[in-house]
């Protein structure tokens, strides 16, 4: 195993990723005149969204240069197939960042890239079909983890470190090149995607990371000696990504939503509802991923019985069931009550105007009755009404005064 070549590829990936990420960050935060504020905001958002291209270029350049210089002493075609397939998926993700693509088209391109990998690796038909299905599934599972600052980056570093350890156990330099470069590249990019993130992996970096982890894991397990139960370690290396996908699919099916429809129902979103901070969520998921990755690496090396993998599996199932109890969707808003007073009548063209409400006529006092005159307990007025001028009424008034 060419240890120096692998170390050199990791150092090169770290330096290239850090340099390109700094350039992208400065371009996104470059000040402009107030007149160009709208254009600046649009360009800054695009650069932050496509910042994962820095990590992609750093990893592919380092791994490709090491492969060209002869760092892979055996099976260089497998590493070349991994580079070609991951580059295809990264290009697909970059196009999706610029203009969203349909899920069917993305799945078709990912499947073609996985077929390219297994053709370069020369796997038998049954293993090739299983590898293609596994690669497409795990690629999208890891890509779904890019919903919080630094989440996919730290989980990718932990998983790639486990794959590097598995490849080192078998002594294969070719299959260790990309995991080593990915560990260094994501570690350098973590400085910019940690909360508060200045750059994001985006679809380009997320799908590239998921494809490299999925395809490398499948090829490393396929190249392991047949005497070991190395295949049992493969699901353990992607425990967190598969748990998040299962949580999303189950929760959306329970409420009648499409699994392809986005939403704030991932692991990171539910932990935020439990008052866990964004950096705390990233650290918690890194620890969650570290336990099954360490157990899977020991099983791959033959130092641990595969039955011990049931322990992190049971813990993951319990965690998913507990997170399902955390509300993933806001409660429906109650409809406002409809009242008669709130209704507005709209007059149609040609229709007659509504009739005005009838007004009750004012009561007219009888002749000789006083209006608003105060009376005593016996019913007599305290102030006599003025005479109207007729003799009879004048006599009545005089009698009343006496």
C-alpha positions, 0 to 999 in steps of 0.5 A: 500500500502506497501510504505516502501517495495517500497522505500526499493526496489528502494534503493536496485535497486540503490545500486546494479546497481551502484555497478555492473556498476562500476565493468563493467566500471573498467573491460572495462577500465582496462589497458593491455600490448601493445601486447594485445591491439587488445583483450583489444579493443574487450573485452572493446567494448563487456563490454560497449555494454552489460553494460545494464545487470548491470541495469537489474540485479539491478532492477530484484534483488531488485524487486524480493527480495521485492516480496519474502519478501512480499512487494506486499500485493495484486496481487503478481502473476501480479508482478511475471509475470512481472518479468518472462516476463521481464527476458525472454526479457532481456535474449533475448537481451543479446543473441542479443548483443553477436550474432545478431538475426533475427527480427522474432525470437525476435518478437516471444520471445517478444510475448511469454513473453507478453503472460506469463505476461497476463496469470499470471495477469489473464486478459480476452481474449480481454484485453489479446490480446490487452495487448500482441499487445501493449506490443510488439509494445511499447517494440520495440518503446522504444528500438529504443530510444537507439541511443544516449547517455543517451536518453533512460535512461532519457526517461525511468526514466520519464515514470517509474516515471509516472507509479509509480504515477499511481500505487500509485493512485490506491494503488497497491503495486505489480504493483508499485514494478517494476516501482519503482525499474526501476526509481532507477536502471536507475537513477543509470545507468545514471551516466555511460551512460551520454555523453560521455557514458562509458557503454550502455544499449544495446539490453539487457537493452533497451528491458528490459526497454521497456518491463517493461514500456509497460507491467506495463502500460498496467496492471496498466491501466487494474487494474484501476477502471472502473469509470475512463477513465484511458485507455486514459492515456496509449498512453500518457505514451509512446508518445516519443517512439511512435513518434520516431517510427512513424518518422522512419517508415514514413521517410523510406517509403517515400524513399523506405527503409525497416522499419526494416533496420537501419539508422541515421533517428531517433529523436536524429539524426535529432536534432543533424543535427539541431546543438543540442548537445548530452546532449541537445538532452537527456534533450529535449526529457526528457522534451518532455516526461514529458509533456504527462506523467504528463498529462496522470498521471492526467487523470489516477487519474481523476483530468484532463479530457481526452480531455486535452490529445489532447494538447500534442498529437497535439504538438507531431504531429507538432514536428514529421512533423517538424522533417520530413523536416530535412534530414534523409539520405545523398544525393546521390553522383553524378556519375563521368563523363566518358571521353574517356581519362579515359578509359583504353583498356584491351588486351584480351588473343589471341587478336592482339595488337592495331595498332600504330597511323600513324606517318606523315613523315617529310617534306623533303625540295626540292633540293637546298632549305634552311632549317631554313634560315632567309629571307628578305622582298623581299624573299632573304636569309640574309645568302647565303647557302653554295655551293654544289660544282657544277659549275652551283650552284656556279655561281648562288651564285656568281650572287646572291652576286653581 
